[in-house]
Amino acid sequence: MKRIKILAFLLFCSAVTSLALGQNCSAAFINDNIVVNEYTPEGKCILNANATGQLTVQTASLSPTESIPTGKLPFQVAIRSEAFNTLRMYSKDTYHQVAIEKVLSKCQKGDHIILLMLEEGYALPHHEILVQ
């Protein structure tokens, strides 16, 4: 079943990239572990408020059994407040990696961490991470 979902998402990603003029897919990782629970259109990114490690956005080699990060991409971070439905930049800095603890210190449970891609040619289908 997991293999079918990954294959379905690869087809989904292929369709998205074709529509987006040849973009390559990427994913969020914490310490080289993919954040999304399943790399499919139904996948969810959920992170415990006490998580630790380095947040990165990377291209990935995907298979039914593993997701291997293959190259860090520059990104920016914003936070969407659940209480007020407002969006604010975490920082004006551009990151290749950032300590997730620092980002989470600015979040409340229910907020979303928003990852913004900066390089043309890369899509990030799962760009919102729910903080629980």
C-alpha beads as a LAMMPS data file, in Angstrom:
LAMMPS data file: protein, C-alpha beads

132 atoms
131 bonds

1 atom types
1 bond types

-500.0 500.0 xlo xhi
-500.0 500.0 ylo yhi
-500.0 500.0 zlo zhi

Masses

1 110.0

Atoms # bond

1 1 1 0.000 0.000 0.000
2 1 1 2.812 2.423 0.911
3 1 1 4.501 1.652 -2.424
4 1 1 1.295 2.465 -4.314
5 1 1 0.968 5.765 -2.429
6 1 1 4.561 6.750 -3.220
7 1 1 4.072 5.865 -6.879
8 1 1 0.811 7.830 -6.909
9 1 1 2.590 10.829 -5.463
10 1 1 5.419 10.587 -7.948
11 1 1 2.800 10.741 -10.693
12 1 1 1.171 13.669 -8.873
13 1 1 4.523 15.411 -8.536
14 1 1 5.250 14.791 -12.204
15 1 1 1.943 16.398 -13.176
16 1 1 2.568 19.373 -10.881
17 1 1 6.069 19.879 -12.217
18 1 1 4.849 19.703 -15.807
19 1 1 2.270 22.382 -15.079
20 1 1 4.838 24.450 -13.208
21 1 1 7.260 24.512 -16.134
22 1 1 9.588 21.695 -15.193
23 1 1 9.948 22.119 -11.448
24 1 1 11.689 19.479 -9.336
25 1 1 10.066 18.233 -6.130
26 1 1 11.617 18.702 -2.730
27 1 1 10.696 17.943 0.879
28 1 1 11.270 19.186 4.424
29 1 1 13.578 17.117 6.626
30 1 1 14.546 17.137 10.309
31 1 1 17.977 15.549 10.744
32 1 1 17.600 13.805 7.366
33 1 1 14.197 12.325 8.324
34 1 1 11.389 13.420 6.029
35 1 1 8.737 15.457 7.875
36 1 1 5.693 14.488 5.812
37 1 1 4.015 11.289 7.024
38 1 1 3.547 10.043 3.449
39 1 1 4.820 11.629 0.267
40 1 1 1.422 11.659 -1.432
41 1 1 -1.159 14.388 -2.109
42 1 1 -2.820 13.360 1.199
43 1 1 0.426 13.584 3.187
44 1 1 0.520 15.675 6.364
45 1 1 3.426 17.459 8.017
46 1 1 3.031 17.405 11.800
47 1 1 5.768 18.201 14.279
48 1 1 5.834 17.882 18.050
49 1 1 6.368 21.231 19.810
50 1 1 9.380 19.693 21.587
51 1 1 11.137 18.502 18.407
52 1 1 14.867 19.078 18.071
53 1 1 17.314 18.985 15.204
54 1 1 18.127 20.720 11.947
55 1 1 15.305 21.684 9.602
56 1 1 16.260 21.564 5.926
57 1 1 14.513 21.592 2.579
58 1 1 16.113 19.137 0.196
59 1 1 15.695 17.289 -3.034
60 1 1 15.121 13.631 -2.274
61 1 1 15.570 10.138 -3.606
62 1 1 12.267 8.399 -2.876
63 1 1 11.511 4.706 -2.792
64 1 1 8.754 2.654 -1.158
65 1 1 11.027 1.974 1.824
66 1 1 13.048 5.161 2.342
67 1 1 13.354 8.873 1.644
68 1 1 16.961 9.969 1.278
69 1 1 17.814 13.696 1.188
70 1 1 20.080 14.493 -1.763
71 1 1 20.783 18.214 -1.660
72 1 1 19.959 21.229 0.513
73 1 1 18.014 24.095 -1.011
74 1 1 17.719 27.682 0.258
75 1 1 14.452 28.575 1.984
76 1 1 12.828 31.092 4.284
77 1 1 10.523 30.478 7.215
78 1 1 7.222 32.088 8.148
79 1 1 4.751 31.243 10.905
80 1 1 0.968 31.223 10.530
81 1 1 -0.741 31.840 13.857
82 1 1 -3.670 29.539 14.524
83 1 1 -5.191 31.976 17.043
84 1 1 -5.262 35.006 14.733
85 1 1 -4.777 33.438 11.265
86 1 1 -1.935 35.876 10.625
87 1 1 1.269 35.180 8.742
88 1 1 4.617 36.602 9.835
89 1 1 8.179 36.018 8.774
90 1 1 10.269 34.116 11.289
91 1 1 13.324 35.951 10.002
92 1 1 14.494 37.786 6.909
93 1 1 17.384 35.316 6.714
94 1 1 17.736 32.686 4.038
95 1 1 18.557 29.226 5.378
96 1 1 20.018 25.981 4.137
97 1 1 19.370 24.621 7.624
98 1 1 17.980 26.052 10.853
99 1 1 17.614 24.640 14.354
100 1 1 13.948 23.664 14.617
101 1 1 14.007 24.447 18.343
102 1 1 14.587 28.124 17.545
103 1 1 11.657 28.208 15.130
104 1 1 9.401 26.323 17.554
105 1 1 10.236 28.822 20.319
106 1 1 8.246 31.382 18.292
107 1 1 5.272 29.031 17.800
108 1 1 2.243 27.967 19.801
109 1 1 0.523 24.601 19.440
110 1 1 -1.772 24.770 16.428
111 1 1 0.452 27.203 14.523
112 1 1 1.897 26.268 11.138
113 1 1 5.514 26.654 10.070
114 1 1 5.493 27.772 6.434
115 1 1 8.515 27.001 4.254
116 1 1 9.114 29.344 1.323
117 1 1 11.181 28.173 -1.630
118 1 1 13.597 30.701 -3.115
119 1 1 15.112 28.949 -6.116
120 1 1 13.200 28.711 -9.349
121 1 1 12.687 25.206 -10.631
122 1 1 11.807 23.575 -7.284
123 1 1 8.361 22.792 -5.917
124 1 1 7.653 22.017 -2.263
125 1 1 4.269 20.233 -2.184
126 1 1 4.242 19.862 1.624
127 1 1 5.248 23.373 2.700
128 1 1 3.127 23.732 5.884
129 1 1 4.101 21.990 9.114
130 1 1 1.514 21.816 11.903
131 1 1 2.934 22.308 15.408
132 1 1 1.348 19.972 17.989

Bonds

1 1 1 2
2 1 2 3
3 1 3 4
4 1 4 5
5 1 5 6
6 1 6 7
7 1 7 8
8 1 8 9
9 1 9 10
10 1 10 11
11 1 11 12
12 1 12 13
13 1 13 14
14 1 14 15
15 1 15 16
16 1 16 17
17 1 17 18
18 1 18 19
19 1 19 20
20 1 20 21
21 1 21 22
22 1 22 23
23 1 23 24
24 1 24 25
25 1 25 26
26 1 26 27
27 1 27 28
28 1 28 29
29 1 29 30
30 1 30 31
31 1 31 32
32 1 32 33
33 1 33 34
34 1 34 35
35 1 35 36
36 1 36 37
37 1 37 38
38 1 38 39
39 1 39 40
40 1 40 41
41 1 41 42
42 1 42 43
43 1 43 44
44 1 44 45
45 1 45 46
46 1 46 47
47 1 47 48
48 1 48 49
49 1 49 50
50 1 50 51
51 1 51 52
52 1 52 53
53 1 53 54
54 1 54 55
55 1 55 56
56 1 56 57
57 1 57 58
58 1 58 59
59 1 59 60
60 1 60 61
61 1 61 62
62 1 62 63
63 1 63 64
64 1 64 65
65 1 65 66
66 1 66 67
67 1 67 68
68 1 68 69
69 1 69 70
70 1 70 71
71 1 71 72
72 1 72 73
73 1 73 74
74 1 74 75
75 1 75 76
76 1 76 77
77 1 77 78
78 1 78 79
79 1 79 80
80 1 80 81
81 1 81 82
82 1 82 83
83 1 83 84
84 1 84 85
85 1 85 86
86 1 86 87
87 1 87 88
88 1 88 89
89 1 89 90
90 1 90 91
91 1 91 92
92 1 92 93
93 1 93 94
94 1 94 95
95 1 95 96
96 1 96 97
97 1 97 98
98 1 98 99
99 1 99 100
100 1 100 101
101 1 101 102
102 1 102 103
103 1 103 104
104 1 104 105
105 1 105 106
106 1 106 107
107 1 107 108
108 1 108 109
109 1 109 110
110 1 110 111
111 1 111 112
112 1 112 113
113 1 113 114
114 1 114 115
115 1 115 116
116 1 116 117
117 1 117 118
118 1 118 119
119 1 119 120
120 1 120 121
121 1 121 122
122 1 122 123
123 1 123 124
124 1 124 125
125 1 125 126
126 1 126 127
127 1 127 128
128 1 128 129
129 1 129 130
130 1 130 131
131 1 131 132
